[in-house]
Each structure stands twice: as C-alpha cells, then as structure tokens.
Amino acid sequence: MTKRPVDPKKAAAGHKGGKRTAKKYGKRYMRRLGSWGGHRTRSTYQLVPVDLNDFAMVHRETGQVKAFLSGKPVTKEIS
C-alpha cells in the first residue's frame, strides 16, 4: 500500500473528530470498535510467508497482494 500525503488541515480535523468520538463513547466502545476491525481484516485477508523473513497480506477471495509487513511496495502477485 502506498501512503498518500494528507493535507495538514484534514489530518487535524480527523484527529479532533477521533478525540471527540472517543470522549463521547468511551474507552470500552473504542476497544470493541478496534476489535471489530481486527476481526474483519482477519476474515478478509490471510498472511502468506514470502522469502525468509516477510509476510504478505493476501485477499482471501481474489488472491491479490495488498501489503507486505516489512513495508516494501507491492509489485507482484502471490498464489
């Protein structure tokens, strides 16, 4: 995945909105929200070993490589 540059004003607005949401709903809800995201990611992608010391996040249905845990750019598909 490539990181896109974010406008500083948008980043500040996102930070402010996240803080407000956390304050409104509390830590328990935010933990559950993170857990739901983790479960969704786990059900959508699988980790596949690549080379000797890296893993790729591969979409379970399409087989498309989405990211490498090492952070290197995605240039090829793994079957």
BELQUI-V268593 format. One record per helix or strand of 2 or more residues. SS is the DSSP state (alpha for helix, beta for strand). FROM is the first residue (numbers start at 1). TO is the last residue. If there is no record, write none. Layout:
ss=SS from=FROM to=TO
ss=SS from=FROM to=TO
This chain:
ss=alpha from=8 to=44
ss=beta from=45 to=50
ss=beta from=54 to=59
ss=beta from=65 to=68
